[in-house]
């Protein structure tokens, strides 16, 4: 399996995982006000990750943002769990967000060089 195909699979899995957040969004709506807020962002991000499957290279910054945002979220949750701000059962979320973040950052398409981008634009014009 080539890297491009693997990235598309990762984007679909991550996108569907985030969209599945609709269930917790509605379940916890009355209990914890922060959950629906963060889940609404993740559901939106999931939709855009699914759209990025069409052309991952053109959506490089979105994929990188999704990866780094997940790593940041995992770190905040880990610190909160360490300080007993959140319940111990939330540790599974830390692990999931960290894994998704690392995979997205590692799998993000390489940045195009200036020469290569110029050649692609020139080729598209002809």
N, CA, C and O atoms as a GROMACS GRO file, in nm:
protein
  504
    1UNK      N    1   0.086  -0.118   0.000
    1UNK     CA    2   0.000   0.000   0.000
    1UNK      C    3   0.090   0.124   0.000
    1UNK      O    4   0.184   0.134   0.079
    2UNK      N    5   0.060   0.216  -0.089
    2UNK     CA    6   0.143   0.336  -0.095
    2UNK      C    7   0.100   0.439   0.010
    2UNK      O    8  -0.007   0.430   0.070
    3UNK      N    9   0.186   0.535   0.030
    3UNK     CA   10   0.165   0.636   0.135
    3UNK      C   11   0.038   0.718   0.112
    3UNK      O   12  -0.035   0.748   0.206
    4UNK      N   13   0.011   0.752  -0.014
    4UNK     CA   14  -0.108   0.833  -0.048
    4UNK      C   15  -0.236   0.758  -0.008
    4UNK      O   16  -0.328   0.816   0.050
    5UNK      N   17  -0.241   0.629  -0.041
    5UNK     CA   18  -0.359   0.548  -0.009
    5UNK      C   19  -0.373   0.533   0.143
    5UNK      O   20  -0.484   0.540   0.196
    6UNK      N   21  -0.262   0.512   0.211
    6UNK     CA   22  -0.264   0.499   0.358
    6UNK      C   23  -0.315   0.628   0.421
    6UNK      O   24  -0.393   0.625   0.516
    7UNK      N   25  -0.269   0.742   0.368
    7UNK     CA   26  -0.314   0.871   0.421
    7UNK      C   27  -0.464   0.888   0.402
    7UNK      O   28  -0.533   0.936   0.492
    8UNK      N   29  -0.515   0.849   0.288
    8UNK     CA   30  -0.659   0.860   0.263
    8UNK      C   31  -0.738   0.773   0.361
    8UNK      O   32  -0.844   0.814   0.408
    9UNK      N   33  -0.688   0.656   0.391
    9UNK     CA   34  -0.754   0.569   0.489
    9UNK      C   35  -0.752   0.633   0.626
    9UNK      O   36  -0.852   0.630   0.698
   10UNK      N   37  -0.638   0.691   0.665
   10UNK     CA   38  -0.627   0.759   0.794
   10UNK      C   39  -0.724   0.876   0.801
   10UNK      O   40  -0.789   0.897   0.904
   11UNK      N   41  -0.736   0.952   0.693
   11UNK     CA   42  -0.828   1.066   0.691
   11UNK      C   43  -0.973   1.021   0.706
   11UNK      O   44  -1.051   1.085   0.776
   12UNK      N   45  -1.010   0.912   0.640
   12UNK     CA   46  -1.146   0.860   0.653
   12UNK      C   47  -1.173   0.813   0.795
   12UNK      O   48  -1.277   0.845   0.853
   13UNK      N   49  -1.080   0.736   0.851
   13UNK     CA   50  -1.098   0.684   0.988
   13UNK      C   51  -1.107   0.799   1.088
   13UNK      O   52  -1.195   0.801   1.174
   14UNK      N   53  -1.014   0.896   1.079
   14UNK     CA   54  -1.017   1.010   1.171
   14UNK      C   55  -1.143   1.093   1.151
   14UNK      O   56  -1.206   1.135   1.249
   15UNK      N   57  -1.180   1.116   1.027
   15UNK     CA   58  -1.302   1.194   0.999
   15UNK      C   59  -1.425   1.128   1.057
   15UNK      O   60  -1.508   1.195   1.120
   16UNK      N   61  -1.438   0.998   1.037
   16UNK     CA   62  -1.554   0.927   1.091
   16UNK      C   63  -1.551   0.921   1.243
   16UNK      O   64  -1.655   0.929   1.308
   17UNK      N   65  -1.431   0.906   1.299
   17UNK     CA   66  -1.417   0.907   1.445
   17UNK      C   67  -1.464   1.040   1.504
   17UNK      O   68  -1.533   1.042   1.606
   18UNK      N   69  -1.426   1.150   1.440
   18UNK     CA   70  -1.468   1.281   1.490
   18UNK      C   71  -1.616   1.306   1.468
   18UNK      O   72  -1.683   1.365   1.553
   19UNK      N   73  -1.669   1.261   1.355
   19UNK     CA   74  -1.812   1.278   1.330
   19UNK      C   75  -1.893   1.195   1.428
   19UNK      O   76  -2.004   1.233   1.466
   20UNK      N   77  -1.839   1.081   1.470
   20UNK     CA   78  -1.907   0.997   1.569
   20UNK      C   79  -1.922   1.072   1.702
   20UNK      O   80  -1.995   1.027   1.791
   21UNK      N   81  -1.853   1.183   1.716
   21UNK     CA   82  -1.865   1.266   1.835
   21UNK      C   83  -2.001   1.329   1.851
   21UNK      O   84  -2.031   1.387   1.956
   22UNK      N   85  -2.085   1.318   1.749
   22UNK     CA   86  -2.221   1.371   1.759
   22UNK      C   87  -2.296   1.303   1.873
   22UNK      O   88  -2.375   1.368   1.942
   23UNK      N   89  -2.272   1.173   1.893
   23UNK     CA   90  -2.341   1.101   2.001
   23UNK      C   91  -2.302   1.156   2.137
   23UNK      O   92  -2.390   1.191   2.216
   24UNK      N   93  -2.170   1.166   2.169
   24UNK     CA   94  -2.135   1.226   2.299
   24UNK      C   95  -2.182   1.372   2.309
   24UNK      O   96  -2.217   1.419   2.417
   25UNK      N   97  -2.182   1.441   2.196
   25UNK     CA   98  -2.227   1.580   2.196
   25UNK      C   99  -2.369   1.590   2.251
   25UNK      O  100  -2.398   1.678   2.331
   26UNK      N  101  -2.455   1.501   2.209
   26UNK     CA  102  -2.593   1.507   2.256
   26UNK      C  103  -2.609   1.442   2.393
   26UNK      O  104  -2.692   1.488   2.472
   27UNK      N  105  -2.532   1.337   2.422
   27UNK     CA  106  -2.544   1.269   2.551
   27UNK      C  107  -2.505   1.358   2.668
   27UNK      O  108  -2.572   1.360   2.771
   28UNK      N  109  -2.396   1.433   2.650
   28UNK     CA  110  -2.342   1.511   2.761
   28UNK      C  111  -2.387   1.656   2.760
   28UNK      O  112  -2.338   1.737   2.838
   29UNK      N  113  -2.479   1.690   2.673
   29UNK     CA  114  -2.518   1.829   2.656
   29UNK      C  115  -2.560   1.894   2.786
   29UNK      O  116  -2.522   2.008   2.814
   30UNK      N  117  -2.638   1.824   2.868
   30UNK     CA  118  -2.688   1.887   2.991
   30UNK      C  119  -2.592   1.871   3.108
   30UNK      O  120  -2.604   1.943   3.206
   31UNK      N  121  -2.496   1.777   3.100
   31UNK     CA  122  -2.406   1.752   3.214
   31UNK      C  123  -2.284   1.842   3.218
   31UNK      O  124  -2.255   1.902   3.321
   32UNK      N  125  -2.214   1.852   3.109
   32UNK     CA  126  -2.088   1.925   3.107
   32UNK      C  127  -2.085   2.020   2.989
   32UNK      O  128  -2.080   1.975   2.874
   33UNK      N  129  -2.089   2.150   3.012
   33UNK     CA  130  -2.099   2.245   2.901
   33UNK      C  131  -1.977   2.246   2.808
   33UNK      O  132  -1.990   2.283   2.691
   34UNK      N  133  -1.860   2.207   2.857
   34UNK     CA  134  -1.740   2.211   2.772
   34UNK      C  135  -1.742   2.101   2.666
   34UNK      O  136  -1.684   2.119   2.558
   35UNK      N  137  -1.806   1.989   2.694
   35UNK     CA  138  -1.805   1.876   2.601
   35UNK      C  139  -1.874   1.911   2.469
   35UNK      O  140  -1.815   1.888   2.363
   36UNK      N  141  -1.995   1.966   2.470
   36UNK     CA  142  -2.056   2.000   2.341
   36UNK      C  143  -1.976   2.104   2.263
   36UNK      O  144  -1.974   2.101   2.140
   37UNK      N  145  -1.911   2.195   2.334
   37UNK     CA  146  -1.832   2.297   2.264
   37UNK      C  147  -1.716   2.234   2.188
   37UNK      O  148  -1.697   2.259   2.069
   38UNK      N  149  -1.637   2.152   2.257
   38UNK     CA  150  -1.520   2.092   2.191
   38UNK      C  151  -1.562   1.990   2.088
   38UNK      O  152  -1.498   1.977   1.984
   39UNK      N  153  -1.670   1.916   2.116
   39UNK     CA  154  -1.715   1.815   2.021
   39UNK      C  155  -1.770   1.879   1.893
   39UNK      O  156  -1.758   1.821   1.785
   40UNK      N  157  -1.830   1.997   1.905
   40UNK     CA  158  -1.878   2.064   1.784
   40UNK      C  159  -1.761   2.100   1.693
   40UNK      O  160  -1.774   2.097   1.571
   41UNK      N  161  -1.649   2.134   1.751
   41UNK     CA  162  -1.529   2.164   1.672
   41UNK      C  163  -1.476   2.036   1.607
   41UNK      O  164  -1.438   2.036   1.490
   42UNK      N  165  -1.474   1.927   1.684
   42UNK     CA  166  -1.424   1.801   1.629
   42UNK      C  167  -1.515   1.744   1.521
   42UNK      O  168  -1.467   1.686   1.424
   43UNK      N  169  -1.646   1.758   1.537
   43UNK     CA  170  -1.738   1.711   1.432
   43UNK      C  171  -1.712   1.789   1.304
   43UNK      O  172  -1.707   1.731   1.195
   44UNK      N  173  -1.697   1.920   1.315
   44UNK     CA  174  -1.667   2.003   1.197
   44UNK      C  175  -1.534   1.962   1.135
   44UNK      O  176  -1.523   1.951   1.013
   45UNK      N  177  -1.433   1.940   1.218
   45UNK     CA  178  -1.303   1.897   1.168
   45UNK      C  179  -1.314   1.762   1.098
   45UNK      O  180  -1.249   1.739   0.996
   46UNK      N  181  -1.396   1.673   1.151
   46UNK     CA  182  -1.418   1.542   1.088
   46UNK      C  183  -1.474   1.555   0.948
   46UNK      O  184  -1.432   1.485   0.856
   47UNK      N  185  -1.569   1.645   0.932
   47UNK     CA  186  -1.628   1.668   0.799
   47UNK      C  187  -1.521   1.717   0.702
   47UNK      O  188  -1.513   1.669   0.588
   48UNK      N  189  -1.440   1.811   0.745
   48UNK     CA  190  -1.336   1.864   0.657
   48UNK      C  191  -1.226   1.762   0.628
   48UNK      O  192  -1.169   1.763   0.519
   49UNK      N  193  -1.196   1.674   0.724
   49UNK     CA  194  -1.099   1.568   0.696
   49UNK      C  195  -1.153   1.472   0.591
   49UNK      O  196  -1.078   1.423   0.506
   50UNK      N  197  -1.282   1.444   0.597
   50UNK     CA  198  -1.342   1.358   0.494
   50UNK      C  199  -1.338   1.426   0.356
   50UNK      O  200  -1.315   1.360   0.255
   51UNK      N  201  -1.358   1.556   0.353
   51UNK     CA  202  -1.348   1.630   0.226
   51UNK      C  203  -1.203   1.631   0.175
   51UNK      O  204  -1.180   1.634   0.054
   52UNK      N  205  -1.106   1.630   0.267
   52UNK     CA  206  -0.964   1.634   0.229
   52UNK      C  207  -0.918   1.505   0.163
   52UNK      O  208  -0.811   1.502   0.101
   53UNK      N  209  -0.996   1.399   0.175
   53UNK     CA  210  -0.959   1.271   0.113
   53UNK      C  211  -0.945   1.286  -0.039
   53UNK      O  212  -0.862   1.218  -0.100
   54UNK      N  213  -1.023   1.373  -0.099
   54UNK     CA  214  -1.019   1.393  -0.245
   54UNK      C  215  -0.880   1.434  -0.292
   54UNK      O  216  -0.831   1.384  -0.393
   55UNK      N  217  -0.817   1.527  -0.220
   55UNK     CA  218  -0.685   1.577  -0.259
   55UNK      C  219  -0.605   1.613  -0.134
   55UNK      O  220  -0.600   1.730  -0.096
   56UNK      N  221  -0.544   1.514  -0.069
   56UNK     CA  222  -0.471   1.540   0.055
   56UNK      C  223  -0.360   1.645   0.041
   56UNK      O  224  -0.338   1.725   0.132
   57UNK      N  225  -0.290   1.645  -0.072
   57UNK     CA  226  -0.180   1.740  -0.090
   57UNK      C  227  -0.230   1.884  -0.088
   57UNK      O  228  -0.161   1.972  -0.036
   58UNK      N  229  -0.347   1.908  -0.143
   58UNK     CA  230  -0.403   2.043  -0.144
   58UNK      C  231  -0.455   2.083  -0.006
   58UNK      O  232  -0.480   2.201   0.019
   59UNK      N  233  -0.471   1.986   0.081
   59UNK     CA  234  -0.524   2.012   0.216
   59UNK      C  235  -0.419   1.986   0.324
   59UNK      O  236  -0.452   1.952   0.437
   60UNK      N  237  -0.293   2.002   0.287
   60UNK     CA  238  -0.182   1.974   0.378
   60UNK      C  239  -0.194   2.050   0.509
   60UNK      O  240  -0.174   1.992   0.616
   61UNK      N  241  -0.225   2.178   0.503
   61UNK     CA  242  -0.232   2.258   0.626
   61UNK      C  243  -0.347   2.214   0.716
   61UNK      O  244  -0.334   2.217   0.838
   62UNK      N  245  -0.459   2.173   0.658
   62UNK     CA  246  -0.570   2.121   0.737
   62UNK      C  247  -0.529   1.993   0.809
   62UNK      O  248  -0.559   1.976   0.927
   63UNK      N  249  -0.461   1.904   0.738
   63UNK     CA  250  -0.418   1.777   0.797
   63UNK      C  251  -0.317   1.803   0.908
   63UNK      O  252  -0.324   1.741   1.014
   64UNK      N  253  -0.223   1.893   0.884
   64UNK     CA  254  -0.124   1.927   0.987
   64UNK      C  255  -0.193   1.991   1.108
   64UNK      O  256  -0.160   1.959   1.222
   65UNK      N  257  -0.287   2.081   1.082
   65UNK     CA  258  -0.361   2.143   1.193
   65UNK      C  259  -0.433   2.038   1.275
   65UNK      O  260  -0.428   2.040   1.398
   66UNK      N  261  -0.501   1.944   1.207
   66UNK     CA  262  -0.575   1.839   1.278
   66UNK      C  263  -0.480   1.757   1.365
   66UNK      O  264  -0.513   1.725   1.479
   67UNK      N  265  -0.364   1.725   1.312
   67UNK     CA  266  -0.267   1.647   1.389
   67UNK      C  267  -0.216   1.722   1.511
   67UNK      O  268  -0.217   1.669   1.622
   68UNK      N  269  -0.170   1.845   1.491
   68UNK     CA  270  -0.115   1.923   1.602
   68UNK      C  271  -0.223   1.961   1.703
   68UNK      O  272  -0.195   1.966   1.823
   69UNK      N  273  -0.344   1.988   1.658
   69UNK     CA  274  -0.453   2.021   1.751
   69UNK      C  275  -0.486   1.901   1.838
   69UNK      O  276  -0.514   1.916   1.957
   70UNK      N  277  -0.482   1.781   1.781
   70UNK     CA  278  -0.507   1.661   1.860
   70UNK      C  279  -0.397   1.638   1.963
   70UNK      O  280  -0.424   1.599   2.076
   71UNK      N  281  -0.274   1.662   1.924
   71UNK     CA  282  -0.164   1.648   2.019
   71UNK      C  283  -0.176   1.750   2.133
   71UNK      O  284  -0.152   1.717   2.249
   72UNK      N  285  -0.214   1.872   2.099
   72UNK     CA  286  -0.233   1.975   2.202
   72UNK      C  287  -0.348   1.937   2.295
   72UNK      O  288  -0.337   1.951   2.417
   73UNK      N  289  -0.457   1.888   2.239
   73UNK     CA  290  -0.572   1.847   2.318
   73UNK      C  291  -0.534   1.731   2.412
   73UNK      O  292  -0.572   1.730   2.529
   74UNK      N  293  -0.460   1.635   2.359
   74UNK     CA  294  -0.415   1.522   2.441
   74UNK      C  295  -0.327   1.568   2.556
   74UNK      O  296  -0.338   1.518   2.667
   75UNK      N  297  -0.241   1.663   2.528
   75UNK     CA  298  -0.151   1.713   2.633
   75UNK      C  299  -0.229   1.785   2.743
   75UNK      O  300  -0.204   1.763   2.862
   76UNK      N  301  -0.324   1.869   2.705
   76UNK     CA  302  -0.406   1.939   2.804
   76UNK      C  303  -0.483   1.838   2.888
   76UNK      O  304  -0.489   1.851   3.011
   77UNK      N  305  -0.542   1.739   2.823
   77UNK     CA  306  -0.617   1.638   2.898
   77UNK      C  307  -0.526   1.558   2.990
   77UNK      O  308  -0.566   1.524   3.102
   78UNK      N  309  -0.404   1.527   2.946
   78UNK     CA  310  -0.311   1.452   3.030
   78UNK      C  311  -0.274   1.531   3.155
   78UNK      O  312  -0.269   1.476   3.265
   79UNK      N  313  -0.250   1.659   3.138
   79UNK     CA  314  -0.220   1.744   3.255
   79UNK      C  315  -0.341   1.752   3.347
   79UNK      O  316  -0.326   1.746   3.469
   80UNK      N  317  -0.459   1.767   3.290
   80UNK     CA  318  -0.580   1.772   3.372
   80UNK      C  319  -0.600   1.642   3.448
   80UNK      O  320  -0.640   1.644   3.564
   81UNK      N  321  -0.573   1.529   3.384
   81UNK     CA  322  -0.589   1.401   3.451
   81UNK      C  323  -0.486   1.387   3.562
   81UNK      O  324  -0.517   1.337   3.670
   82UNK      N  325  -0.363   1.431   3.536
   82UNK     CA  326  -0.256   1.425   3.636
   82UNK      C  327  -0.291   1.508   3.760
   82UNK      O  328  -0.260   1.469   3.872
   83UNK      N  329  -0.355   1.621   3.737
   83UNK     CA  330  -0.394   1.710   3.848
   83UNK      C  331  -0.532   1.678   3.904
   83UNK      O  332  -0.585   1.753   3.986
   84UNK      N  333  -0.590   1.568   3.860
   84UNK     CA  334  -0.722   1.523   3.905
   84UNK      C  335  -0.833   1.624   3.876
   84UNK      O  336  -0.930   1.635   3.951
   85UNK      N  337  -0.818   1.697   3.768
   85UNK     CA  338  -0.922   1.791   3.725
   85UNK      C  339  -1.032   1.715   3.650
   85UNK      O  340  -1.150   1.748   3.660
   86UNK      N  341  -0.992   1.612   3.577
   86UNK     CA  342  -1.088   1.528   3.506
   86UNK      C  343  -1.080   1.387   3.562
   86UNK      O  344  -0.983   1.351   3.629
   87UNK      N  345  -1.182   1.309   3.534
   87UNK     CA  346  -1.188   1.172   3.586
   87UNK      C  347  -1.086   1.082   3.519
   87UNK      O  348  -1.044   1.106   3.406
   88UNK      N  349  -1.047   0.978   3.590
   88UNK     CA  350  -0.947   0.883   3.540
   88UNK      C  351  -0.992   0.814   3.410
   88UNK      O  352  -0.909   0.779   3.327
   89UNK      N  353  -1.122   0.795   3.394
   89UNK     CA  354  -1.172   0.728   3.273
   89UNK      C  355  -1.145   0.810   3.147
   89UNK      O  356  -1.154   0.758   3.036
   90UNK      N  357  -1.114   0.937   3.163
   90UNK     CA  358  -1.084   1.024   3.048
   90UNK      C  359  -0.946   0.994   2.988
   90UNK      O  360  -0.912   1.046   2.882
   91UNK      N  361  -0.868   0.911   3.056
   91UNK     CA  362  -0.734   0.877   3.008
   91UNK      C  363  -0.740   0.808   2.871
   91UNK      O  364  -0.648   0.823   2.790
   92UNK      N  365  -0.846   0.734   2.846
   92UNK     CA  366  -0.862   0.670   2.714
   92UNK      C  367  -0.869   0.777   2.605
   92UNK      O  368  -0.815   0.758   2.496
   93UNK      N  369  -0.935   0.889   2.633
   93UNK     CA  370  -0.943   0.999   2.538
   93UNK      C  371  -0.806   1.058   2.510
   93UNK      O  372  -0.775   1.093   2.396
   94UNK      N  373  -0.724   1.068   2.612
   94UNK     CA  374  -0.588   1.120   2.596
   94UNK      C  375  -0.512   1.032   2.496
   94UNK      O  376  -0.446   1.082   2.405
   95UNK      N  377  -0.524   0.902   2.515
   95UNK     CA  378  -0.452   0.809   2.429
   95UNK      C  379  -0.503   0.817   2.286
   95UNK      O  380  -0.424   0.819   2.191
   96UNK      N  381  -0.635   0.821   2.268
   96UNK     CA  382  -0.693   0.828   2.133
   96UNK      C  383  -0.651   0.957   2.063
   96UNK      O  384  -0.607   0.953   1.948
   97UNK      N  385  -0.664   1.071   2.131
   97UNK     CA  386  -0.627   1.199   2.069
   97UNK      C  387  -0.478   1.202   2.036
   97UNK      O  388  -0.439   1.256   1.932
   98UNK      N  389  -0.394   1.146   2.123
   98UNK     CA  390  -0.250   1.144   2.097
   98UNK      C  391  -0.217   1.057   1.976
   98UNK      O  392  -0.136   1.096   1.892
   99UNK      N  393  -0.278   0.940   1.967
   99UNK     CA  394  -0.250   0.850   1.854
   99UNK      C  395  -0.296   0.914   1.724
   99UNK      O  396  -0.221   0.914   1.626
  100UNK      N  397  -0.417   0.968   1.722
  100UNK     CA  398  -0.467   1.033   1.601
  100UNK      C  399  -0.376   1.150   1.562
  100UNK      O  400  -0.345   1.169   1.445
  101UNK      N  401  -0.333   1.228   1.660
  101UNK     CA  402  -0.245   1.342   1.634
  101UNK      C  403  -0.112   1.300   1.574
  101UNK      O  404  -0.068   1.359   1.475
  102UNK      N  405  -0.049   1.200   1.632
  102UNK     CA  406   0.081   1.154   1.582
  102UNK      C  407   0.066   1.099   1.440
  102UNK      O  408   0.148   1.130   1.353
  103UNK      N  409  -0.036   1.018   1.418
  103UNK     CA  410  -0.054   0.959   1.284
  103UNK      C  411  -0.078   1.067   1.179
  103UNK      O  412  -0.021   1.061   1.070
  104UNK      N  413  -0.162   1.166   1.211
  104UNK     CA  414  -0.189   1.272   1.114
  104UNK      C  415  -0.063   1.356   1.085
  104UNK      O  416  -0.038   1.392   0.970
  105UNK      N  417   0.014   1.386   1.188
  105UNK     CA  418   0.136   1.465   1.167
  105UNK      C  419   0.237   1.386   1.084
  105UNK      O  420   0.299   1.441   0.992
  106UNK      N  421   0.254   1.259   1.115
  106UNK     CA  422   0.350   1.176   1.043
  106UNK      C  423   0.306   1.154   0.898
  106UNK      O  424   0.388   1.153   0.807
  107UNK      N  425   0.177   1.135   0.877
  107UNK     CA  426   0.125   1.103   0.744
  107UNK      C  427   0.095   1.226   0.658
  107UNK      O  428   0.066   1.211   0.540
  108UNK      N  429   0.102   1.345   0.714
  108UNK     CA  430   0.071   1.467   0.638
  108UNK      C  431   0.157   1.473   0.512
  108UNK      O  432   0.276   1.439   0.515
  109UNK      N  433   0.098   1.516   0.402
  109UNK     CA  434   0.175   1.524   0.277
  109UNK      C  435   0.295   1.617   0.292
  109UNK      O  436   0.290   1.715   0.366
  110UNK      N  437   0.401   1.585   0.222
  110UNK     CA  438   0.521   1.668   0.226
  110UNK      C  439   0.491   1.804   0.164
  110UNK      O  440   0.409   1.816   0.073
  111UNK      N  441   0.560   1.904   0.214
  111UNK     CA  442   0.545   2.038   0.159
  111UNK      C  443   0.609   2.042   0.021
  111UNK      O  444   0.721   1.995   0.001
  112UNK      N  445   0.536   2.100  -0.073
  112UNK     CA  446   0.589   2.110  -0.210
  112UNK      C  447   0.700   2.213  -0.215
  112UNK      O  448   0.692   2.318  -0.151
  113UNK      N  449   0.804   2.182  -0.290
  113UNK     CA  450   0.911   2.280  -0.308
  113UNK      C  451   0.861   2.389  -0.402
  113UNK      O  452   0.766   2.368  -0.477
  114UNK      N  453   0.924   2.503  -0.398
  114UNK     CA  454   0.884   2.616  -0.480
  114UNK      C  455   0.898   2.582  -0.628
  114UNK      O  456   0.810   2.615  -0.708
  115UNK      N  457   1.007   2.515  -0.664
  115UNK     CA  458   1.028   2.480  -0.805
  115UNK      C  459   0.920   2.382  -0.853
  115UNK      O  460   0.865   2.398  -0.962
  116UNK      N  461   0.889   2.284  -0.771
  116UNK     CA  462   0.790   2.184  -0.809
  116UNK      C  463   0.651   2.248  -0.822
  116UNK      O  464   0.577   2.217  -0.915
  117UNK      N  465   0.617   2.336  -0.729
  117UNK     CA  466   0.487   2.405  -0.735
  117UNK      C  467   0.479   2.493  -0.858
  117UNK      O  468   0.374   2.500  -0.923
  118UNK      N  469   0.588   2.561  -0.891
  118UNK     CA  470   0.590   2.645  -1.012
  118UNK      C  471   0.574   2.562  -1.137
  118UNK      O  472   0.504   2.601  -1.230
  119UNK      N  473   0.640   2.446  -1.140
  119UNK     CA  474   0.629   2.358  -1.257
  119UNK      C  475   0.486   2.306  -1.272
  119UNK      O  476   0.435   2.295  -1.383
  120UNK      N  477   0.423   2.273  -1.162
  120UNK     CA  478   0.285   2.224  -1.166
  120UNK      C  479   0.192   2.334  -1.217
  120UNK      O  480   0.105   2.307  -1.300
  121UNK      N  481   0.210   2.456  -1.169
  121UNK     CA  482   0.127   2.569  -1.217
  121UNK      C  483   0.150   2.594  -1.365
  121UNK      O  484   0.054   2.617  -1.439
  122UNK      N  485   0.274   2.589  -1.408
  122UNK     CA  486   0.305   2.613  -1.549
  122UNK      C  487   0.244   2.503  -1.636
  122UNK      O  488   0.194   2.530  -1.745
  123UNK      N  489   0.249   2.381  -1.588
  123UNK     CA  490   0.193   2.269  -1.663
  123UNK      C  491   0.041   2.281  -1.671
  123UNK      O  492  -0.018   2.247  -1.773
  124UNK      N  493  -0.022   2.330  -1.566
  124UNK     CA  494  -0.167   2.344  -1.564
  124UNK      C  495  -0.213   2.452  -1.663
  124UNK      O  496  -0.322   2.442  -1.718
  125UNK      N  497  -0.131   2.553  -1.685
  125UNK     CA  498  -0.166   2.661  -1.778
  125UNK      C  499  -0.164   2.617  -1.923
  125UNK      O  500  -0.237   2.671  -2.006
  126UNK      N  501  -0.078   2.516  -1.955
  126UNK     CA  502  -0.066   2.474  -2.094
  126UNK      C  503  -0.163   2.367  -2.134
  126UNK      O  504  -0.163   2.324  -2.249
   0.00000   0.00000   0.00000
